[in-house]
Amino acid sequence: MEWNKKYSYPSSTRAIVNGSRHYSMDGFNLPSVTTILAATKSEEDKAAIAAWKERVGHREAERIKNEASSRGNSMHSYIEQFLLGKMYALTKDFQNSEQHLLMAIKIKDQPMDAEYFSLALTYKYLEAYKKAFDWFQKTLKENPDHTRALYERAVAADNYFKDVDTRINYYQAFWDKYYGEDSNYLAKDMLYLTKNRISDLKEKKHMAKDKLDKANSKDSLAEVENDSTNLANQKK
């Protein structure tokens, strides 16, 4: 297959106009898709985004926005480099093909913790806690410093595992990693919730032990009474 060059596309360069992305082409500044979507957003959508920012906090919302933007840019670059690599291969320009395909591989080799975490949250909201736990584990394997994933893993474990000590241990792992004077802003609220939940679980464990001890005491007393009755009957 050969590139027939049937169409001639003008070259373009990126430009920022009034804080929004545009593409300069033949003396015109054309708005990007992102710029158009932002300009045509409905009032309902704007209100929903504002409510979301209030719910998660403005700092966290900014972090998520920047992360999403970075991933979007990476994906666009990956697609561009991959398609260029394939196009050059089809036209037998293998040197350029190699250059672009290696660049595509380099761009694609990115951590997947955000995707894993989003899927884990989806399973959590579906109350599929085993799947949620597994995907939080994958998130932490990809990014051991993912603060919320470590906390959410404990929540999923709390809802999935029956053993109280196991549930306590996952909360304790979060506490041990983030408790301290320099704990980040995202961890502070979770530390409070973690502390209360560990206390609740320990109290539950203590009450279960007391109940078991009382049951064992009753069984022992009944056994003694039964032995006494048997001994009295033998004497008769």
N, C-alpha and C positions, 0 to 999 in steps of 0.2 A: 504494500500500500504506500502511496506517495501523497504528500500534502499538496493538494491542487491549488491552494491559495486563491480560491474562488472569490473570497471576500477580503477586502482590505480594511482592517480595523485600525483606527487612529490610536496612537499611544496616549497614555494618560498618567498623571502623577497625583498623589494624594495631597490634599491641602486642607487646612483648618480655617473655616470662615465663620466668624462670630461664635467660636467655640464648638462648631459642628463640623463633622467630616464631610468633605467634598472631594470630587475628582476633577482636576483641571484638564480640559480637553479642547483643543483648537480654540483657545481663548475663552472658553466658558467654564464656570465652576458649577458642576452638577452635583446635587446632594446625593449622599450615599443612601442605601436602603435604611440603615439605622436612623439616619437623620430624618428621613421621610416618616418613618414609623413614630418617632418621638414627636414630630410636629403635628401628626394627625391623631394622636392618642385621644380617646374619649375622656370626658370628665369622670365617668364611672371608673375607667381604668386608672386614672390619676389618683382618685380617692382610694382605690384598692391598694395601690402601691404605697400611698401615704400611711394607710392603716397598717400595712405590713411593716413599714419602717418603725412605726411606733411600737409594734408588737415585739419585734426582734431587737430593737435598739438601733440608733442611727449609726453607731460605729460598726456593729455587726452587719447591718444592711450595706454599708459602704464596702466592707470587706468582701461580702458575697458578690456585690456588683462588680468590683474590680476583678475578682477571680473569674466570674463568668465572662467578662469582657476579654480577659487575657486568654481564656480557653477558646473563645470565639475567634479571636485573631489568629491563634495557633491553628485552629481547624481550617480557616480560610487559607492560611499559608501552606498548610499540608496539602490541601486539595489542589492549589495552584501548582506546587512543585511536583506533585504526583502526576497530574495531567500533562504538564510540560515534559516530564520524563518519559511518559508513554508516547507523546507526540513525537519527540525527537527519536525515540526508538523506531517508530513506524516509518520515519523518514531516513532511517539508517544513520542518523547523527548520534552515534553511540557515546561519544565523549560527553556531549551535552546531556544526553539521557542519563548517563552515570551520575553526573554532577547534580542534577535535579532530583533523581531518585534517592541518592544518599542524603540530600537535604530533607526530603520528605520523611525518610526513616528517622532522621535526627529529631525532626519536629514532632513526629508521632510518639517518640519514646518519652512520654510524659507520665507522671504519676496519675493513677486513676482513683485516688482516694475520694475525690468529690463525687464521682459517679457511684462508687461503692456505697458511700455514705447516704446518698439520696435514695438508693434502692433499699438500703437497710431501714431508713425512716419509713419508706412506703410499706414495708412488711410490718413495721411496728404499728402503724396506724391501722393495718389490716388485722392486727392482733395475731399475726403469724410470728410468734416470738422466737421460735427456733431458727427460722430463716433470718429474722432480724439480727439475732445474736451472731449467726455465721457471717453475715455481711458486715457487721460492725467489726468482727475479727479481721476480715479481709481489709477493711479500711485501715485498721491499726497496723496491719502488716505492711501496708503501702506507706502509711504515714504514722509512725509511733507517737508523734506529738499532736495528733488531732484531738483537741481537748474534749469537744462534745461527744465524739465517737467513743471515747473511753467511759464517759458518764453514761451514755445511752446503752453501751454494752452491759453495764451493771443493771440498768433498768430492764433490759431484755432478759438478762439472767434471772433477775428477781421474779419475773413473770413466768419463766419457763422451768427453772430448776425447783425441785421440791426440797432438797437439802438446805437447811437454813445456813449452815456454815459456808456452803458454796456461794450462796447469795451474798452473805456478808463479805466474803473474800473479794468479790468483784467490786463492791463498793469501796472496800479498803484499798484496793489497787489505785482507784481514782484519788482517794484521800491522800495516800502516801506520795503520789506524784505531784499533787498540786497544793497541798497544805503548806502554808508558810507565808511570811510577810510579803514575798514578792509574787504571790499568786496572781495570774493575769485576770483582767476584768471579767472575761467570759467564765472563768472557773469559780468566781466568788459565790454566785448564786447556787451553782451546782454543789459547791462544798457545803453550803448550808443544808441543802436537801439531802446530801449524802450523810452528813452527820446525824440528822434526824432519823434517816432510814436505818442506819446502822444501829442506833439506839433502840428503835422499834423492834428490829429483828432480834437483837440481843435480849430484849424484854420478852419477846415471844418465845425464844429458846429457853429462857429461864422459867417461864410459866409452864412450858411443856415438860420441862424436867421435874418441876414440883408436882405436876399432875401425875407423871409417871411414878415418882417416888411415893406419892400417896396411894396410888393403885397397888404398888408393890407391897406397901405396908399393910394394906387391907388384905391382900392375898396371903401375906405372912401370918397375920393375925388369924385369919380364917383357917389356915393350915394348922396353927397351934391349937386353936379351939377344937378342930377336928381330931387332932391327935389326943387331946385331953378327953374328948368324948369316947374315943376308941379305947383308951386306957381304962376309963371308968367302967365301960361295958365289960371289959375283960375281967376286972375285979369282981364283978357281979357273978 
